[in-house]
Amino acid sequence: MAGKHRIISENTREELAKYLAFRHFFMHAYSFLLDERELKVLVDRIFETNRKFKKEIDIYISNIEKSKK
């Protein structure tokens, strides 16, 4: 929904989708099926992904506040 309404960029939406997919898999699978290489990629990118997400949300909120003035 956030990507559809252009609250966040398509790139950030795709990044977040990887974490959602991991969460879904983790909740519904056995932990011994986890691929450590794939998990490492997610772990290595989590702070950058969070920074981008927060920045885009802040910009969106700022634009809403500007439009109300």
mmCIF file as Biopython writes it, N, C-alpha, C and O atoms, coordinates in Angstrom:
data_model
#
loop_
_atom_site.group_PDB
_atom_site.id
_atom_site.type_symbol
_atom_site.label_atom_id
_atom_site.label_alt_id
_atom_site.label_comp_id
_atom_site.label_asym_id
_atom_site.label_entity_id
_atom_site.label_seq_id
_atom_site.pdbx_PDB_ins_code
_atom_site.Cartn_x
_atom_site.Cartn_y
_atom_site.Cartn_z
_atom_site.occupancy
_atom_site.B_iso_or_equiv
_atom_site.auth_seq_id
_atom_site.auth_asym_id
_atom_site.pdbx_PDB_model_num
ATOM 1   N N  . MET A ? 1  ? 0.817  -1.186  0.000  1.0 0.0 1  A 1 
ATOM 2   C CA . MET A ? 1  ? 0.000  0.000   0.000  1.0 0.0 1  A 1 
ATOM 3   C C  . MET A ? 1  ? 0.865  1.256   0.000  1.0 0.0 1  A 1 
ATOM 4   O O  . MET A ? 1  ? 0.580  2.194   -0.745 1.0 0.0 1  A 1 
ATOM 5   N N  . ALA A ? 2  ? 1.917  1.297   0.820  1.0 0.0 2  A 1 
ATOM 6   C CA . ALA A ? 2  ? 2.765  2.489   0.879  1.0 0.0 2  A 1 
ATOM 7   C C  . ALA A ? 2  ? 3.448  2.740   -0.455 1.0 0.0 2  A 1 
ATOM 8   O O  . ALA A ? 2  ? 3.598  3.890   -0.867 1.0 0.0 2  A 1 
ATOM 9   N N  . GLY A ? 3  ? 3.863  1.676   -1.136 1.0 0.0 3  A 1 
ATOM 10  C CA . GLY A ? 3  ? 4.471  1.830   -2.451 1.0 0.0 3  A 1 
ATOM 11  C C  . GLY A ? 3  ? 3.449  2.264   -3.487 1.0 0.0 3  A 1 
ATOM 12  O O  . GLY A ? 3  ? 3.748  3.085   -4.354 1.0 0.0 3  A 1 
ATOM 13  N N  . LYS A ? 4  ? 2.259  1.721   -3.399 1.0 0.0 4  A 1 
ATOM 14  C CA . LYS A ? 4  ? 1.185  2.046   -4.338 1.0 0.0 4  A 1 
ATOM 15  C C  . LYS A ? 4  ? 0.808  3.515   -4.265 1.0 0.0 4  A 1 
ATOM 16  O O  . LYS A ? 4  ? 0.516  4.131   -5.289 1.0 0.0 4  A 1 
ATOM 17  N N  . HIS A ? 5  ? 0.812  4.078   -3.076 1.0 0.0 5  A 1 
ATOM 18  C CA . HIS A ? 5  ? 0.440  5.473   -2.869 1.0 0.0 5  A 1 
ATOM 19  C C  . HIS A ? 5  ? 1.650  6.404   -2.873 1.0 0.0 5  A 1 
ATOM 20  O O  . HIS A ? 5  ? 1.541  7.585   -2.541 1.0 0.0 5  A 1 
ATOM 21  N N  . ARG A ? 6  ? 2.791  5.862   -3.249 1.0 0.0 6  A 1 
ATOM 22  C CA . ARG A ? 6  ? 4.036  6.622   -3.366 1.0 0.0 6  A 1 
ATOM 23  C C  . ARG A ? 6  ? 4.468  7.277   -2.051 1.0 0.0 6  A 1 
ATOM 24  O O  . ARG A ? 6  ? 5.015  8.379   -2.046 1.0 0.0 6  A 1 
ATOM 25  N N  . ILE A ? 7  ? 4.218  6.595   -0.961 1.0 0.0 7  A 1 
ATOM 26  C CA . ILE A ? 7  ? 4.708  7.049   0.335  1.0 0.0 7  A 1 
ATOM 27  C C  . ILE A ? 7  ? 6.185  6.699   0.438  1.0 0.0 7  A 1 
ATOM 28  O O  . ILE A ? 7  ? 6.983  7.473   0.966  1.0 0.0 7  A 1 
ATOM 29  N N  . ILE A ? 8  ? 6.539  5.521   -0.074 1.0 0.0 8  A 1 
ATOM 30  C CA . ILE A ? 8  ? 7.938  5.109   -0.138 1.0 0.0 8  A 1 
ATOM 31  C C  . ILE A ? 8  ? 8.251  4.748   -1.585 1.0 0.0 8  A 1 
ATOM 32  O O  . ILE A ? 8  ? 7.353  4.502   -2.391 1.0 0.0 8  A 1 
ATOM 33  N N  . SER A ? 9  ? 9.539  4.720   -1.894 1.0 0.0 9  A 1 
ATOM 34  C CA . SER A ? 9  ? 9.967  4.405   -3.261 1.0 0.0 9  A 1 
ATOM 35  C C  . SER A ? 9  ? 9.774  2.912   -3.556 1.0 0.0 9  A 1 
ATOM 36  O O  . SER A ? 9  ? 9.652  2.093   -2.645 1.0 0.0 9  A 1 
ATOM 37  N N  . GLU A ? 10 ? 9.750  2.595   -4.811 1.0 0.0 10 A 1 
ATOM 38  C CA . GLU A ? 10 ? 9.641  1.196   -5.239 1.0 0.0 10 A 1 
ATOM 39  C C  . GLU A ? 10 ? 10.838 0.400   -4.732 1.0 0.0 10 A 1 
ATOM 40  O O  . GLU A ? 10 ? 10.695 -0.752  -4.323 1.0 0.0 10 A 1 
ATOM 41  N N  . ASN A ? 11 ? 12.007 1.010   -4.761 1.0 0.0 11 A 1 
ATOM 42  C CA . ASN A ? 11 ? 13.215 0.341   -4.296 1.0 0.0 11 A 1 
ATOM 43  C C  . ASN A ? 11 ? 13.099 -0.023  -2.821 1.0 0.0 11 A 1 
ATOM 44  O O  . ASN A ? 11 ? 13.428 -1.146  -2.436 1.0 0.0 11 A 1 
ATOM 45  N N  . THR A ? 12 ? 12.639 0.905   -1.995 1.0 0.0 12 A 1 
ATOM 46  C CA . THR A ? 12 ? 12.474 0.636   -0.571 1.0 0.0 12 A 1 
ATOM 47  C C  . THR A ? 12 ? 11.396 -0.409  -0.343 1.0 0.0 12 A 1 
ATOM 48  O O  . THR A ? 12 ? 11.542 -1.270  0.525  1.0 0.0 12 A 1 
ATOM 49  N N  . ARG A ? 13 ? 10.321 -0.346  -1.108 1.0 0.0 13 A 1 
ATOM 50  C CA . ARG A ? 13 ? 9.268  -1.355  -0.994 1.0 0.0 13 A 1 
ATOM 51  C C  . ARG A ? 13 ? 9.823  -2.744  -1.276 1.0 0.0 13 A 1 
ATOM 52  O O  . ARG A ? 13 ? 9.503  -3.701  -0.571 1.0 0.0 13 A 1 
ATOM 53  N N  . GLU A ? 14 ? 10.653 -2.852  -2.307 1.0 0.0 14 A 1 
ATOM 54  C CA . GLU A ? 14 ? 11.246 -4.150  -2.653 1.0 0.0 14 A 1 
ATOM 55  C C  . GLU A ? 14 ? 12.177 -4.643  -1.551 1.0 0.0 14 A 1 
ATOM 56  O O  . GLU A ? 14 ? 12.198 -5.831  -1.229 1.0 0.0 14 A 1 
ATOM 57  N N  . GLU A ? 15 ? 12.948 -3.719  -0.976 1.0 0.0 15 A 1 
ATOM 58  C CA . GLU A ? 15 ? 13.836 -4.092  0.130  1.0 0.0 15 A 1 
ATOM 59  C C  . GLU A ? 15 ? 13.029 -4.606  1.321  1.0 0.0 15 A 1 
ATOM 60  O O  . GLU A ? 15 ? 13.355 -5.646  1.893  1.0 0.0 15 A 1 
ATOM 61  N N  . LEU A ? 16 ? 11.987 -3.881  1.689  1.0 0.0 16 A 1 
ATOM 62  C CA . LEU A ? 16 ? 11.160 -4.291  2.826  1.0 0.0 16 A 1 
ATOM 63  C C  . LEU A ? 16 ? 10.452 -5.613  2.562  1.0 0.0 16 A 1 
ATOM 64  O O  . LEU A ? 16 ? 10.247 -6.404  3.483  1.0 0.0 16 A 1 
ATOM 65  N N  . ALA A ? 17 ? 10.082 -5.856  1.316  1.0 0.0 17 A 1 
ATOM 66  C CA . ALA A ? 17 ? 9.412  -7.109  0.957  1.0 0.0 17 A 1 
ATOM 67  C C  . ALA A ? 17 ? 10.300 -8.316  1.266  1.0 0.0 17 A 1 
ATOM 68  O O  . ALA A ? 17 ? 9.798  -9.384  1.615  1.0 0.0 17 A 1 
ATOM 69  N N  . LYS A ? 18 ? 11.607 -8.149  1.139  1.0 0.0 18 A 1 
ATOM 70  C CA . LYS A ? 18 ? 12.538 -9.242  1.448  1.0 0.0 18 A 1 
ATOM 71  C C  . LYS A ? 18 ? 12.464 -9.595  2.934  1.0 0.0 18 A 1 
ATOM 72  O O  . LYS A ? 18 ? 12.521 -10.767 3.307  1.0 0.0 18 A 1 
ATOM 73  N N  . TYR A ? 19 ? 12.336 -8.568  3.775  1.0 0.0 19 A 1 
ATOM 74  C CA . TYR A ? 19 ? 12.231 -8.819  5.215  1.0 0.0 19 A 1 
ATOM 75  C C  . TYR A ? 19 ? 10.887 -9.446  5.566  1.0 0.0 19 A 1 
ATOM 76  O O  . TYR A ? 19 ? 10.811 -10.310 6.439  1.0 0.0 19 A 1 
ATOM 77  N N  . LEU A ? 20 ? 9.839  -9.016  4.895  1.0 0.0 20 A 1 
ATOM 78  C CA . LEU A ? 20 ? 8.527  -9.625  5.119  1.0 0.0 20 A 1 
ATOM 79  C C  . LEU A ? 20 ? 8.515  -11.083 4.684  1.0 0.0 20 A 1 
ATOM 80  O O  . LEU A ? 20 ? 7.923  -11.934 5.348  1.0 0.0 20 A 1 
ATOM 81  N N  . ALA A ? 21 ? 9.175  -11.363 3.565  1.0 0.0 21 A 1 
ATOM 82  C CA . ALA A ? 21 ? 9.252  -12.750 3.084  1.0 0.0 21 A 1 
ATOM 83  C C  . ALA A ? 21 ? 10.031 -13.606 4.080  1.0 0.0 21 A 1 
ATOM 84  O O  . ALA A ? 21 ? 9.645  -14.740 4.361  1.0 0.0 21 A 1 
ATOM 85  N N  . PHE A ? 22 ? 11.116 -13.068 4.607  1.0 0.0 22 A 1 
ATOM 86  C CA . PHE A ? 22 ? 11.894 -13.802 5.605  1.0 0.0 22 A 1 
ATOM 87  C C  . PHE A ? 22 ? 11.048 -14.080 6.840  1.0 0.0 22 A 1 
ATOM 88  O O  . PHE A ? 22 ? 11.032 -15.201 7.348  1.0 0.0 22 A 1 
ATOM 89  N N  . ARG A ? 23 ? 10.346 -13.059 7.321  1.0 0.0 23 A 1 
ATOM 90  C CA . ARG A ? 23 ? 9.506  -13.232 8.500  1.0 0.0 23 A 1 
ATOM 91  C C  . ARG A ? 23 ? 8.468  -14.321 8.269  1.0 0.0 23 A 1 
ATOM 92  O O  . ARG A ? 23 ? 8.253  -15.178 9.126  1.0 0.0 23 A 1 
ATOM 93  N N  . HIS A ? 24 ? 7.828  -14.281 7.107  1.0 0.0 24 A 1 
ATOM 94  C CA . HIS A ? 24 ? 6.816  -15.283 6.783  1.0 0.0 24 A 1 
ATOM 95  C C  . HIS A ? 24 ? 7.439  -16.679 6.790  1.0 0.0 24 A 1 
ATOM 96  O O  . HIS A ? 24 ? 6.898  -17.606 7.394  1.0 0.0 24 A 1 
ATOM 97  N N  . PHE A ? 25 ? 8.577  -16.820 6.117  1.0 0.0 25 A 1 
ATOM 98  C CA . PHE A ? 25 ? 9.238  -18.122 6.051  1.0 0.0 25 A 1 
ATOM 99  C C  . PHE A ? 25 ? 9.643  -18.589 7.452  1.0 0.0 25 A 1 
ATOM 100 O O  . PHE A ? 25 ? 9.423  -19.745 7.814  1.0 0.0 25 A 1 
ATOM 101 N N  . PHE A ? 26 ? 10.231 -17.692 8.229  1.0 0.0 26 A 1 
ATOM 102 C CA . PHE A ? 26 ? 10.702 -18.036 9.565  1.0 0.0 26 A 1 
ATOM 103 C C  . PHE A ? 26 ? 9.551  -18.488 10.456 1.0 0.0 26 A 1 
ATOM 104 O O  . PHE A ? 26 ? 9.696  -19.435 11.229 1.0 0.0 26 A 1 
ATOM 105 N N  . MET A ? 27 ? 8.414  -17.814 10.350 1.0 0.0 27 A 1 
ATOM 106 C CA . MET A ? 27 ? 7.267  -18.146 11.197 1.0 0.0 27 A 1 
ATOM 107 C C  . MET A ? 27 ? 6.613  -19.468 10.797 1.0 0.0 27 A 1 
ATOM 108 O O  . MET A ? 27 ? 5.959  -20.109 11.619 1.0 0.0 27 A 1 
ATOM 109 N N  . HIS A ? 28 ? 6.788  -19.876 9.541  1.0 0.0 28 A 1 
ATOM 110 C CA . HIS A ? 28 ? 6.076  -21.052 9.049  1.0 0.0 28 A 1 
ATOM 111 C C  . HIS A ? 28 ? 6.985  -22.209 8.644  1.0 0.0 28 A 1 
ATOM 112 O O  . HIS A ? 28 ? 6.517  -23.181 8.051  1.0 0.0 28 A 1 
ATOM 113 N N  . ALA A ? 29 ? 8.264  -22.117 8.952  1.0 0.0 29 A 1 
ATOM 114 C CA . ALA A ? 29 ? 9.192  -23.184 8.569  1.0 0.0 29 A 1 
ATOM 115 C C  . ALA A ? 29 ? 10.049 -23.558 9.775  1.0 0.0 29 A 1 
ATOM 116 O O  . ALA A ? 29 ? 9.986  -22.925 10.829 1.0 0.0 29 A 1 
ATOM 117 N N  . TYR A ? 30 ? 10.821 -24.569 9.594  1.0 0.0 30 A 1 
ATOM 118 C CA . TYR A ? 30 ? 11.753 -24.970 10.633 1.0 0.0 30 A 1 
ATOM 119 C C  . TYR A ? 30 ? 13.038 -24.172 10.478 1.0 0.0 30 A 1 
ATOM 120 O O  . TYR A ? 30 ? 13.493 -23.932 9.359  1.0 0.0 30 A 1 
ATOM 121 N N  . SER A ? 31 ? 13.619 -23.763 11.587 1.0 0.0 31 A 1 
ATOM 122 C CA . SER A ? 31 ? 14.804 -22.899 11.531 1.0 0.0 31 A 1 
ATOM 123 C C  . SER A ? 31 ? 15.988 -23.572 10.846 1.0 0.0 31 A 1 
ATOM 124 O O  . SER A ? 31 ? 16.850 -22.874 10.311 1.0 0.0 31 A 1 
ATOM 125 N N  . PHE A ? 32 ? 16.062 -24.903 10.842 1.0 0.0 32 A 1 
ATOM 126 C CA . PHE A ? 32 ? 17.195 -25.558 10.185 1.0 0.0 32 A 1 
ATOM 127 C C  . PHE A ? 32 ? 17.121 -25.430 8.663  1.0 0.0 32 A 1 
ATOM 128 O O  . PHE A ? 32 ? 18.075 -25.784 7.970  1.0 0.0 32 A 1 
ATOM 129 N N  . LEU A ? 33 ? 16.008 -24.932 8.137  1.0 0.0 33 A 1 
ATOM 130 C CA . LEU A ? 33 ? 15.893 -24.717 6.694  1.0 0.0 33 A 1 
ATOM 131 C C  . LEU A ? 33 ? 16.391 -23.332 6.274  1.0 0.0 33 A 1 
ATOM 132 O O  . LEU A ? 33 ? 16.435 -23.025 5.083  1.0 0.0 33 A 1 
ATOM 133 N N  . LEU A ? 34 ? 16.761 -22.505 7.234  1.0 0.0 34 A 1 
ATOM 134 C CA . LEU A ? 34 ? 17.221 -21.158 6.906  1.0 0.0 34 A 1 
ATOM 135 C C  . LEU A ? 34 ? 18.556 -21.210 6.175  1.0 0.0 34 A 1 
ATOM 136 O O  . LEU A ? 34 ? 19.444 -21.991 6.519  1.0 0.0 34 A 1 
ATOM 137 N N  . ASP A ? 35 ? 18.673 -20.366 5.166  1.0 0.0 35 A 1 
ATOM 138 C CA . ASP A ? 35 ? 19.920 -20.244 4.417  1.0 0.0 35 A 1 
ATOM 139 C C  . ASP A ? 35 ? 20.733 -19.113 5.048  1.0 0.0 35 A 1 
ATOM 140 O O  . ASP A ? 35 ? 20.348 -17.946 4.977  1.0 0.0 35 A 1 
ATOM 141 N N  . GLU A ? 36 ? 21.842 -19.465 5.654  1.0 0.0 36 A 1 
ATOM 142 C CA . GLU A ? 36 ? 22.645 -18.467 6.369  1.0 0.0 36 A 1 
ATOM 143 C C  . GLU A ? 36 ? 23.147 -17.357 5.445  1.0 0.0 36 A 1 
ATOM 144 O O  . GLU A ? 36 ? 23.287 -16.211 5.872  1.0 0.0 36 A 1 
ATOM 145 N N  . ARG A ? 37 ? 23.415 -17.687 4.201  1.0 0.0 37 A 1 
ATOM 146 C CA . ARG A ? 37 ? 23.892 -16.660 3.253  1.0 0.0 37 A 1 
ATOM 147 C C  . ARG A ? 37 ? 22.804 -15.629 2.993  1.0 0.0 37 A 1 
ATOM 148 O O  . ARG A ? 37 ? 23.078 -14.429 2.967  1.0 0.0 37 A 1 
ATOM 149 N N  . GLU A ? 38 ? 21.579 -16.083 2.800  1.0 0.0 38 A 1 
ATOM 150 C CA . GLU A ? 38 ? 20.465 -15.154 2.573  1.0 0.0 38 A 1 
ATOM 151 C C  . GLU A ? 38 ? 20.190 -14.326 3.822  1.0 0.0 38 A 1 
ATOM 152 O O  . GLU A ? 38 ? 19.892 -13.136 3.726  1.0 0.0 38 A 1 
ATOM 153 N N  . LEU A ? 39 ? 20.286 -14.939 4.969  1.0 0.0 39 A 1 
ATOM 154 C CA . LEU A ? 39 ? 20.071 -14.241 6.225  1.0 0.0 39 A 1 
ATOM 155 C C  . LEU A ? 39 ? 21.138 -13.165 6.431  1.0 0.0 39 A 1 
ATOM 156 O O  . LEU A ? 39 ? 20.830 -12.066 6.892  1.0 0.0 39 A 1 
ATOM 157 N N  . LYS A ? 40 ? 22.385 -13.476 6.092  1.0 0.0 40 A 1 
ATOM 158 C CA . LYS A ? 40 ? 23.478 -12.511 6.238  1.0 0.0 40 A 1 
ATOM 159 C C  . LYS A ? 40 ? 23.238 -11.281 5.378  1.0 0.0 40 A 1 
ATOM 160 O O  . LYS A ? 40 ? 23.515 -10.163 5.811  1.0 0.0 40 A 1 
ATOM 161 N N  . VAL A ? 41 ? 22.728 -11.469 4.164  1.0 0.0 41 A 1 
ATOM 162 C CA . VAL A ? 41 ? 22.433 -10.330 3.291  1.0 0.0 41 A 1 
ATOM 163 C C  . VAL A ? 41 ? 21.407 -9.416  3.955  1.0 0.0 41 A 1 
ATOM 164 O O  . VAL A ? 41 ? 21.560 -8.195  3.940  1.0 0.0 41 A 1 
ATOM 165 N N  . LEU A ? 42 ? 20.373 -9.998  4.530  1.0 0.0 42 A 1 
ATOM 166 C CA . LEU A ? 42 ? 19.355 -9.200  5.214  1.0 0.0 42 A 1 
ATOM 167 C C  . LEU A ? 42 ? 19.929 -8.475  6.431  1.0 0.0 42 A 1 
ATOM 168 O O  . LEU A ? 42 ? 19.665 -7.291  6.641  1.0 0.0 42 A 1 
ATOM 169 N N  . VAL A ? 43 ? 20.705 -9.186  7.216  1.0 0.0 43 A 1 
ATOM 170 C CA . VAL A ? 43 ? 21.300 -8.588  8.410  1.0 0.0 43 A 1 
ATOM 171 C C  . VAL A ? 43 ? 22.228 -7.438  8.024  1.0 0.0 43 A 1 
ATOM 172 O O  . VAL A ? 43 ? 22.211 -6.381  8.656  1.0 0.0 43 A 1 
ATOM 173 N N  . ASP A ? 44 ? 23.034 -7.645  6.992  1.0 0.0 44 A 1 
ATOM 174 C CA . ASP A ? 44 ? 23.981 -6.614  6.567  1.0 0.0 44 A 1 
ATOM 175 C C  . ASP A ? 44 ? 23.290 -5.353  6.064  1.0 0.0 44 A 1 
ATOM 176 O O  . ASP A ? 44 ? 23.868 -4.269  6.137  1.0 0.0 44 A 1 
ATOM 177 N N  . ARG A ? 45 ? 22.066 -5.473  5.556  1.0 0.0 45 A 1 
ATOM 178 C CA . ARG A ? 45 ? 21.375 -4.331  4.956  1.0 0.0 45 A 1 
ATOM 179 C C  . ARG A ? 45 ? 20.304 -3.703  5.857  1.0 0.0 45 A 1 
ATOM 180 O O  . ARG A ? 45 ? 19.702 -2.697  5.481  1.0 0.0 45 A 1 
ATOM 181 N N  . ILE A ? 46 ? 20.062 -4.276  7.028  1.0 0.0 46 A 1 
ATOM 182 C CA . ILE A ? 46 ? 18.925 -3.828  7.832  1.0 0.0 46 A 1 
ATOM 183 C C  . ILE A ? 46 ? 19.021 -2.359  8.236  1.0 0.0 46 A 1 
ATOM 184 O O  . ILE A ? 46 ? 18.018 -1.648  8.175  1.0 0.0 46 A 1 
ATOM 185 N N  . PHE A ? 47 ? 20.180 -1.891  8.640  1.0 0.0 47 A 1 
ATOM 186 C CA . PHE A ? 47 ? 20.293 -0.499  9.085  1.0 0.0 47 A 1 
ATOM 187 C C  . PHE A ? 47 ? 20.134 0.477   7.921  1.0 0.0 47 A 1 
ATOM 188 O O  . PHE A ? 47 ? 19.492 1.518   8.064  1.0 0.0 47 A 1 
ATOM 189 N N  . GLU A ? 48 ? 20.712 0.146   6.783  1.0 0.0 48 A 1 
ATOM 190 C CA . GLU A ? 48 ? 20.556 1.002   5.600  1.0 0.0 48 A 1 
ATOM 191 C C  . GLU A ? 48 ? 19.106 1.010   5.121  1.0 0.0 48 A 1 
ATOM 192 O O  . GLU A ? 48 ? 18.582 2.062   4.754  1.0 0.0 48 A 1 
ATOM 193 N N  . THR A ? 49 ? 18.466 -0.136  5.120  1.0 0.0 49 A 1 
ATOM 194 C CA . THR A ? 49 ? 17.063 -0.211  4.713  1.0 0.0 49 A 1 
ATOM 195 C C  . THR A ? 49 ? 16.190 0.602   5.665  1.0 0.0 49 A 1 
ATOM 196 O O  . THR A ? 49 ? 15.300 1.328   5.223  1.0 0.0 49 A 1 
ATOM 197 N N  . ASN A ? 50 ? 16.437 0.486   6.954  1.0 0.0 50 A 1 
ATOM 198 C CA . ASN A ? 50 ? 15.681 1.249   7.943  1.0 0.0 50 A 1 
ATOM 199 C C  . ASN A ? 50 ? 15.909 2.752   7.765  1.0 0.0 50 A 1 
ATOM 200 O O  . ASN A ? 50 ? 14.966 3.538   7.864  1.0 0.0 50 A 1 
ATOM 201 N N  . ARG A ? 51 ? 17.148 3.151   7.505  1.0 0.0 51 A 1 
ATOM 202 C CA . ARG A ? 51 ? 17.458 4.566   7.300  1.0 0.0 51 A 1 
ATOM 203 C C  . ARG A ? 51 ? 16.702 5.122   6.093  1.0 0.0 51 A 1 
ATOM 204 O O  . ARG A ? 51 ? 16.122 6.205   6.163  1.0 0.0 51 A 1 
ATOM 205 N N  . LYS A ? 52 ? 16.711 4.370   4.982  1.0 0.0 52 A 1 
ATOM 206 C CA . LYS A ? 52 ? 15.992 4.810   3.780  1.0 0.0 52 A 1 
ATOM 207 C C  . LYS A ? 52 ? 14.492 4.900   4.045  1.0 0.0 52 A 1 
ATOM 208 O O  . LYS A ? 52 ? 13.847 5.872   3.653  1.0 0.0 52 A 1 
ATOM 209 N N  . PHE A ? 53 ? 13.942 3.895   4.706  1.0 0.0 53 A 1 
ATOM 210 C CA . PHE A ? 53 ? 12.516 3.883   5.007  1.0 0.0 53 A 1 
ATOM 211 C C  . PHE A ? 53 ? 12.138 5.096   5.861  1.0 0.0 53 A 1 
ATOM 212 O O  . PHE A ? 53 ? 11.180 5.805   5.554  1.0 0.0 53 A 1 
ATOM 213 N N  . LYS A ? 54 ? 12.896 5.324   6.931  1.0 0.0 54 A 1 
ATOM 214 C CA . LYS A ? 54 ? 12.610 6.454   7.822  1.0 0.0 54 A 1 
ATOM 215 C C  . LYS A ? 54 ? 12.716 7.777   7.072  1.0 0.0 54 A 1 
ATOM 216 O O  . LYS A ? 54 ? 11.874 8.656   7.250  1.0 0.0 54 A 1 
ATOM 217 N N  . LYS A ? 55 ? 13.729 7.926   6.245  1.0 0.0 55 A 1 
ATOM 218 C CA . LYS A ? 55 ? 13.904 9.161   5.481  1.0 0.0 55 A 1 
ATOM 219 C C  . LYS A ? 55 ? 12.712 9.416   4.563  1.0 0.0 55 A 1 
ATOM 220 O O  . LYS A ? 55 ? 12.207 10.537  4.491  1.0 0.0 55 A 1 
ATOM 221 N N  . GLU A ? 56 ? 12.264 8.377   3.863  1.0 0.0 56 A 1 
ATOM 222 C CA . GLU A ? 56 ? 11.139 8.528   2.945  1.0 0.0 56 A 1 
ATOM 223 C C  . GLU A ? 56 ? 9.837  8.831   3.688  1.0 0.0 56 A 1 
ATOM 224 O O  . GLU A ? 56 ? 9.024  9.621   3.210  1.0 0.0 56 A 1 
ATOM 225 N N  . ILE A ? 57 ? 9.637  8.220   4.836  1.0 0.0 57 A 1 
ATOM 226 C CA . ILE A ? 57 ? 8.441  8.507   5.649  1.0 0.0 57 A 1 
ATOM 227 C C  . ILE A ? 57 ? 8.497  9.946   6.149  1.0 0.0 57 A 1 
ATOM 228 O O  . ILE A ? 57 ? 7.492  10.655  6.118  1.0 0.0 57 A 1 
ATOM 229 N N  . ASP A ? 58 ? 9.672  10.380  6.612  1.0 0.0 58 A 1 
ATOM 230 C CA . ASP A ? 58 ? 9.822  11.765  7.074  1.0 0.0 58 A 1 
ATOM 231 C C  . ASP A ? 58 ? 9.520  12.763  5.963  1.0 0.0 58 A 1 
ATOM 232 O O  . ASP A ? 58 ? 8.864  13.777  6.200  1.0 0.0 58 A 1 
ATOM 233 N N  . ILE A ? 59 ? 9.989  12.485  4.767  1.0 0.0 59 A 1 
ATOM 234 C CA . ILE A ? 59 ? 9.714  13.363  3.619  1.0 0.0 59 A 1 
ATOM 235 C C  . ILE A ? 59 ? 8.220  13.396  3.330  1.0 0.0 59 A 1 
ATOM 236 O O  . ILE A ? 59 ? 7.659  14.466  3.092  1.0 0.0 59 A 1 
ATOM 237 N N  . TYR A ? 60 ? 7.578  12.248  3.348  1.0 0.0 60 A 1 
ATOM 238 C CA . TYR A ? 60 ? 6.140  12.169  3.093  1.0 0.0 60 A 1 
ATOM 239 C C  . TYR A ? 60 ? 5.361  12.993  4.119  1.0 0.0 60 A 1 
ATOM 240 O O  . TYR A ? 60 ? 4.468  13.761  3.759  1.0 0.0 60 A 1 
ATOM 241 N N  . ILE A ? 61 ? 5.704  12.828  5.394  1.0 0.0 61 A 1 
ATOM 242 C CA . ILE A ? 61 ? 5.014  13.571  6.456  1.0 0.0 61 A 1 
ATOM 243 C C  . ILE A ? 61 ? 5.263  15.067  6.305  1.0 0.0 61 A 1 
ATOM 244 O O  . ILE A ? 61 ? 4.350  15.876  6.468  1.0 0.0 61 A 1 
ATOM 245 N N  . SER A ? 62 ? 6.481  15.420  5.999  1.0 0.0 62 A 1 
ATOM 246 C CA . SER A ? 62 ? 6.821  16.827  5.792  1.0 0.0 62 A 1 
ATOM 247 C C  . SER A ? 62 ? 5.999  17.433  4.655  1.0 0.0 62 A 1 
ATOM 248 O O  . SER A ? 62 ? 5.515  18.559  4.766  1.0 0.0 62 A 1 
ATOM 249 N N  . ASN A ? 63 ? 5.843  16.687  3.573  1.0 0.0 63 A 1 
ATOM 250 C CA . ASN A ? 63 ? 5.043  17.164  2.436  1.0 0.0 63 A 1 
ATOM 251 C C  . ASN A ? 63 ? 3.573  17.336  2.806  1.0 0.0 63 A 1 
ATOM 252 O O  . ASN A ? 63 ? 2.923  18.276  2.348  1.0 0.0 63 A 1 
ATOM 253 N N  . ILE A ? 64 ? 3.052  16.443  3.623  1.0 0.0 64 A 1 
ATOM 254 C CA . ILE A ? 64 ? 1.663  16.573  4.094  1.0 0.0 64 A 1 
ATOM 255 C C  . ILE A ? 64 ? 1.522  17.840  4.929  1.0 0.0 64 A 1 
ATOM 256 O O  . ILE A ? 64 ? 0.582  18.616  4.757  1.0 0.0 64 A 1 
ATOM 257 N N  . GLU A ? 65 ? 2.476  18.032  5.837  1.0 0.0 65 A 1 
ATOM 258 C CA . GLU A ? 65 ? 2.417  19.225  6.700  1.0 0.0 65 A 1 
ATOM 259 C C  . GLU A ? 65 ? 2.517  20.510  5.883  1.0 0.0 65 A 1 
ATOM 260 O O  . GLU A ? 65 ? 1.833  21.488  6.183  1.0 0.0 65 A 1 
ATOM 261 N N  . LYS A ? 66 ? 3.365  20.516  4.848  1.0 0.0 66 A 1 
ATOM 262 C CA . LYS A ? 66 ? 3.489  21.689  3.982  1.0 0.0 66 A 1 
ATOM 263 C C  . LYS A ? 66 ? 2.205  21.963  3.219  1.0 0.0 66 A 1 
ATOM 264 O O  . LYS A ? 66 ? 1.829  23.119  3.025  1.0 0.0 66 A 1 
ATOM 265 N N  . SER A ? 67 ? 1.535  20.910  2.788  1.0 0.0 67 A 1 
ATOM 266 C CA . SER A ? 67 ? 0.318  21.074  2.005  1.0 0.0 67 A 1 
ATOM 267 C C  . SER A ? 67 ? -0.847 21.583  2.853  1.0 0.0 67 A 1 
ATOM 268 O O  . SER A ? 67 ? -1.811 22.126  2.312  1.0 0.0 67 A 1 
ATOM 269 N N  . LYS A ? 68 ? -0.772 21.417  4.157  1.0 0.0 68 A 1 
ATOM 270 C CA . LYS A ? 68 ? -1.840 21.877  5.060  1.0 0.0 68 A 1 
ATOM 271 C C  . LYS A ? 68 ? -1.728 23.373  5.337  1.0 0.0 68 A 1 
ATOM 272 O O  . LYS A ? 68 ? -2.682 23.992  5.811  1.0 0.0 68 A 1 
ATOM 273 N N  . LYS A ? 69 ? -0.563 23.957  5.042  1.0 0.0 69 A 1 
ATOM 274 C CA . LYS A ? 69 ? -0.338 25.397  5.344  1.0 0.0 69 A 1 
ATOM 275 C C  . LYS A ? 69 ? -0.844 26.283  4.259  1.0 0.0 69 A 1 
ATOM 276 O O  . LYS A ? 69 ? -0.733 27.505  4.358  1.0 0.0 69 A 1 
#
